[in-house]
């Protein structure tokens, strides 16, 4: 049961059930022992339907193949691909082999990919050939032209000095790359024996995963997570929605993100539930079709996704009465949307979860039996084995109902940002509290409400965007003298970016020219939708730019309205 500190915004989660002190590989073995013949993974667009026993055997074959290729425990393996069976195989295989999986956002472009791979020193990269408008093969060949003449495993690229292996999905052959199916084929008796011997030596506290979060400095930071971090978080998130081996969870959220790979994949793995991937990337029609065809009982999504499903012109054609629960997370949920999901999508037990990549991700979640008003207007209460508090600028807990910064402590807090002790120390204080940067309140019962952001991060359709990164990129445009970026409300995405640009003397530019400058260089969701050309910015007497004034002016000028959210 949640314990709250009287009159102060501090709450401690339940201490039962106990934490799982095992590795992902050991958890997988336990699930196979209990539910081996039950369906583990269904991917309609790939014709995949595997049991837990099938999935574990395939993951082990990939793990033994990676070891046979010379990868060693602790080496980093990047994955740059949409939702597919190979993604979860790579996730489980790397965990089995003691390798560190590095999630690369499918929306990344050339400069972002180069930074991420080099920051953490990836030895291998698994990639899809393409997704939507992104030609991944072309981007990698552009970064590493040496691939064309190299033998797989022997890449020596000037721009990616640590990368040796590029592993591509699909059957066509690409010079210098290995096909994904060939990885398992490389397994030998020796590498299988090595894998078996390795299992008992791995620790639950070993780093297993690096997920990049946009940094306020303009560069993403690699949050480093352990088996213990993400396995337990997946387990407790699943417990909150009462997941069992009889459930079938539709996962349209991206696997590269904690929502997909932890709350989705590991939530299912720890309960023996079935993972269902409706499509490579979000498609509302595919979600509705898959929920119907596969009789899914649970569905995940960010508010934007649920809106797209509810408002789809063919929504009424589908029988989705099998749904009972799910999770809405990733950005603040409009209260009306929550009500519609409960009423029209049969998800009476839908919950809201809140967290961040650095906390594996979930810190608070509503319960399926919380009163309706708490379920639609808060982000729930603290999860088991975690603590949350809301603090003032001095780091002291504030009284109940007073706004302050939300902090989390417990098993879920990351190891740190990879290779960045200074940034880690800024985020996690000496007492182990992760400072979220989110402004929140807590009521007397421990329910938390997110009211804003300490800094000016923008959440667009579930993607965290830091204005500073966009500003730094736009500074590169020859006509731009100064630029400031703020978030403004948007019905579809929650927020959109609005850039205020001061042009150089005598220079000219149009909004379309600015957007064209961004295309192909930064991820599509980071490209400002609204662009204002201005002579200056609202400032304080001390010269500090007042972004909240900019936001208000932009809302007024664009005729937008604030969206009431939980």
N, C-alpha and C positions, 0 to 999 in steps of 0.2 A: 504494500500500500504506500502511496505517496505520503511522505512526511513533510510538513511545511513548518517553517519557523514563525511563531506568532508575530503578526504585525510587520514582519520583514519579507522582502521578495527573495526568498530562498526556499528551495524544495529539494528533497532527496527521494530518489525512486525506490521502488521495492527491492528487496534483496533476494527475492525468489522469482522464478526458478534460478538455480545457480548459473554462473557464467560457464560457457563451454571452453575448457582449457585444452583445446586440441587444434590440430592443423586442419586446413580445408580438405586435404587428402584423407585424413582420418575420419572427418565428418562424412565424406563421400562414401568411404568404406562402410560406415555405420548405416547409411541410408540404403546402400546396396544390400546389406545383410537383412534389413527390415522390409524393404520395398523393391527388391531387385527387378521383379517382373512387371511392376507398374510403369506407366508411361512417364518418362522424365522430360522429354523434349519433343515438341511438335513445331515444325516450321513448314507451313503449307507451300510457300513459294519455292522451297527447295525439295519438296517431297520427302522431308525427314520426319520419321516417327520412331523414336528410340526409347527403349526402357532404361531404367537406371543402370542395369547391368551392361547394356550396350554402350551407354554414354561413358561409363567408367572405363570399360575396355578400350574404347576409342581414344579417350583422353590419355590413358596409360601408354598406348602405342605412340601418340604424338610426343609425350614426355620422354619416352625411351629414344625416340628419333632425335629429339633436340639434344639429348646427352650424347648420342652417337656422333652428332655434328660438332661436338667439342665444346658446347656451352657448359658452363660451370655454375653451380649454385651461387646466387648473388648477382649473376649477369642480368642485364636488363634486356627485355624483349618488348619492342613496341608493337601495338596493334592499331592499324588505321583502316577501319572497315565499318560498314553499317551492320545492322542486326542480322546475324546469320548463325548457322550451327557452328561454323569454324570459330566464331568469337568465343562461345562458351567452352569449346574444346581447348582453345588456347588458354583461356582463363584457368581451367582445371589442370591442364598439362603443366603450365608454368608453376602452379602452386605445388603440384606433385614433385616437380624436379627442383624445387627451391629457387626457381628463377623469379625475377621481379617483373611483373607485367606492367607495361607503361601504356596507359590509355591515351590515344591521340584523337582529339576531336575530329569527326569526319568533315567538319566545315573548315578546318585549317587549310591555309594556302602555303605557298612555298616558304616564306620567311618564318612563319609560325612553326612549320614542320622542322625546318633546319634548327631553330632555336631549341625546340623540345628534345629532339634526338641527341643533340650535342650537350645540352644541359645535364642530362642524366647518363650520357654515354651508352646509348643503345648498341648492343652487339648485333642484334637481329631485328628486322622489321617485317611483320606480317601485314600485307595490304591487299585491299580489294582493287581490281583494275580501275574501277570508276564508281561514282555515285552522283546521280543527277547531273549537275554541270561541271563536276570536278573530275578531271582525268588524272587519277592518282599516278598511273604509270608514267605519264608525260611529266608530271611534277617531279617525281623521283629521278627520272632520267635526266631532267634538266639540272637537278641538284647534284647528281652523281653520274655525269656522262661516261665515267670510267666503267659503268656497268656493261656497256655494249661490248666490251672486249675482255671482261673478267670472267673467271670461273666462279660458279656459286660457292660462297664461303671464303672467297679470297679477295673480296672487294677492298680496294685502297683508294678511297675517294678524298680528294683535297677538302671538300666542303663538309664531309661527314667522316672524320678520321677514325672513329671507333667502330663504325658500321662494317660488318663482314658479310652478313647474310641478308638478302632480301627475298622474302617468301611470298609468292603471289597466290591469290585464290583463283579458282577456275582452271580449265584444262589447257588453253593455249600456252605455248612456250614463249618466254621473254628472255632475251640474252642476259646472262649474268644473274638471273633469278631462279629460284627453286620453286616448283609448284607445291602447294600446301599438302596435297595428297602424298607427295614424295617424302615428306618429313617422316610420317609413320613408317614408310617403306624402308627408311634408313636404319630403323631399330635393329639391333643385333642381340644375340644371347648375352653378350657382355654388357651392353647398355641396359638391357632389361634387369640383369642382376644388379647393376649399379643403382638403378631406380629403386629396386626392392630394398637395397641396403641403405639407401639415402633416407627413406621414409622415417624411420625411427629417430634419425639424427636431427630432423627439422624441429624447430621450436615454434610454439604458437605466437611468440613475440617477434619472430623473424619478419623483416620487411618483405612484403609480397606484392605490393601494388603502388604505383605512383600515378596520381591523377592531377592533371594540371588545372589550376584555377587562375583566372585572369588576375594579374597583379596591378596594384595601383601605380606601380612604377612603369607600367607599360609592358612588362614582360610577365608571362605566366609563371607561377610558382608551382613546384612539384610537391604536392602533399603526399607524404610517404606513410603508407598504411600497412598494418600487420595482419596475419591470419586472425589474431585475437580481436583486432579492431572490427574487421568487416564481417567475419563469421558470426560474431555475437550480435552485431547490429542487424544483420539479415534475419537472424533467429528472432530477436525481440520485436522487430517490425512485423514479422509473420505472426507471432503470438498475439499482437495487438489486434489483428484482423481475424484471429482464430483460424489460421490456416491449418489444414490437415492434409494427409496423403490423398484425400478424396477431392481436394480442390484443384481447379485448373485455372492458372493465372495468365491472363492475356497481358503481354508486355510490349506495348507500342513505344515505350520511352527508350531513349538510346542506351545501349549497353556500355558505351564508353563512359557514361555518367554513373555515379553511385546509385541513382534511382533504378537503372536497369540491372547493373551487374551485382549490386549488393542487395537492395531491397527486393529486386526481382529474382535473379538467379540464386543468390545464397539464401533468400527467404524460402524459396522452393526446396533447395537442397537440404536445408535443416529440418524440413517438415515432410519431405517425400512427395510434395505437390508437383504438378506438371507445369513446366514452362512452355508457354505458347507465344511464338513471335509472329505477329500477323503480316508483317512486311519488312523490307529492308530499312525503310524510313517511314515516318508517320504518314498514314493514309487513312482518313476517317472511314471510308467505305470498306477498306480491308479489315479494319477493326470490327466493324459491325458484322461483316460477313463471317469473320473468324470466330467471334463470340458466339454467333448462332451455330455455325457448323461444328465447333468443338465443344459446345455447351460449357463455355467458360463460366466460372463462378465468381471470379474476381478480375478486376480491371484496374490498371494504373494509368495515371496521366497527369500532365500539368493542366491548369484550368483551360488554356488555349485549346488543348486536345479535346477535352470534354465538350467545350463550346462547339467545336467543328463537328463532333459526332451528333450532338443534339440538333444542330441546325442543318444537318445534311438533308437535302431534299428527299432522299430515299429512307430516312430514319425509320418511318412507320412501317416499312416493308419487312423489317427484320424482327425475328423472335429472339429477344435477348433476356427472356424471363429467368434464364438460368443464373443470372448475376445476383449476388447477394452483398458483396463487399468490394473493397478496393481502397486505393489511396490517391488523394489529390495532394500534390506537393509541387515544389519547384519555384512557385511564385505565389503571392497572396491570392487567395481564392475569393472572387466576388460571391457574396452571400446568396444572391439569386441563382447563381450557377449551381451552388451546392444543393439548394433546394430542388432544382430541376433534375439533378443527377439522382437524388433520392427518389423523387416522384416518378420520373419518366424512364429511368434506366434500371429500376428495380434494386438499386443499390442502397437499401435502407441502412446498411451497416458501413457505408463509406466513411473513411476517416481522413483527417488532415494530418500531415506530418510536416515537421519543420526541422531543418538542420543545415549543415554545410559540409562540403567535401572533407574539410579538416577534422570533422567529427564523425566520419564513417558512414553515413551522413546524419542519421536522425537523433535529435536530442529530446524533442517533445512530440507527442502524438495524441490525438483524441482517441477515445475508446469507443467501441461499437455500441456500448450501452450508455454513453454520456447523454445528458439531456440535449435535445435538439438545439437549443439556443447556444449551448457551449460548443456543440459540434460545428455550427456554422459561423460562429463569431470568434473562435479562438483557435490556437494551434495545439490545443490539448495540454496535457501535463507531462512532467518529466518521465523519461523511460526508466525501466529497472536498471539498477547498478550505476545510475548517473546522478549528477547533481546539477541544478541550474540556479543561478542567482542573477538578480538585476542590480547593477552597481552604478554609483555616481562617478564623477570624474576622478575621485580619489580612490576608487576601487572598493568603496564601502556599500554593503547592501542597502538599497533604498526601501522606504516603507511600502507596504502593499498599496497598489494602485498608482504609484509614482513611476514616471518614465525614467528609464536608465538604459545602460548597455547590458545586453544579455550575455552571460558567460556560462560555459559548460565545463564540467570536470568529470573524469571517470575513464573507464576502459576505452571509450570511443575516440579519445583525443589522439590525433596523429603523432607519429614519431617526431615529425618536424618537416620543414621544407627541405627537399633534397639539395644538399650542397649550399645551404644558406642559413647559417646559424643566427645571423643578425635578424633576419626576417622572422625566424622561428621565435626568437626571444621577444620580438614585438607582439607576436600573436598569442603565445602561451606564456603566462607569467610564472614567477618563481614558485607559486603554490599549485601550479598545474592547471589553472583556469585558462580555457581557450576563450579569448575575447572575440566575439562574433562580429562586432561592428554594427549589429542591428539594435535599434531602439525598441524597447518592449515594456509592457507592464505585466504584473502578476496579481491575480486576485487572491482573496483569503483562502480559497480552496486549492490554489496552486496552478490554476489555468493561466496560460501565457497568451498575450496578444502582441503581435508585432505591429508597431505603429510607424516605423520609418527606418531610416538607415543613418548611422552615425556619419558615415562618409556619403558619398553621392553615387554609390553603385546603382546601376540600372539593371532590373531583371526583365529581360525581353523574352516572353514565351518560354520561361524556364531557364534561359541562358543568362548567366551573370556577365554583365558588361561593365567594365570600368572606364568611365569617360576619359581618364588620363591616357589610357592606351590609344584611344581614337584620336585624342588631341595630338599626341606625339606623332602619330602617323600623318595627320592632316598638315602638321607643320612642314612636312616635306614638300607640299605643293608650292610651286614657285610663286603663286599669286597670294598665298596666305601669310599674313603678318602675325595674326594672333587668332586663337580659336579657343572656345570653351564649349563643352558638350554637357547637356543635361538630359534627364529622362522626363518625358511628358506622358500623361495617361493615354492608353490606347485600348479600345474595347476588345480587339482580337488578341493582342500580345501582352496585355497588362501595362506595358510601357513601350515607348519607342524613343529613339534618340533624336534629339534636336541639337544641331550644331549652330552656334553663333560664330560667325566668321568676320574678322576684320581684315580687309584686303590691303595689300601694299599700295603705297602711293602710285597712282597711274595704272595699276593692274586691274584687270576685270576677270570675272568668272561667273558662271551660272550654276544653279544647284545641280543640274544634270552633269556638268563638267566635273564638279567635285565628286559626285557619286561614281562617275566613270573612272575617275582617278583611283577610287577605292577598289573597284571590281577586280577580282583575281588576286588582289594583294592582301586583303584582310577578309575574314569570314563575313558572309552575307549579312548575318544578324548584327554585325558591328557597323554596318554602313548607315549613316544618319538618314532617317526618312524625311525629317524636316530640316531645312537649311535657311538661316536668316543671315543676311549681310548687314553688319552694324558698324557704327563709328567707334563704339566703345562698349564697356561692360559695367553694370552696376557694381560699385565698390564701397567698402567701408572707408572711414577716414584714414585708416592705416594701410589702405591699398589692397585689402583682401577682397577677392571677388566673391560677390554674394550670389551663389548659384540658386538659392531658394527664390530670390527676386527674379532671376532669369527664367526660372521654371514658371513662376506665376505669370510673368509677362507673356511667355510663349503660349501658355494655356489660354490666356485671354485673347491673344492675337489669332490663334488657330481655332478659337471657338470650341475648345475641348472642355470636358467636365471631369472632375475627380471621380474615380470609381470607388464605391464603398466596398471594402473588403474585410475579410476576417482578419 
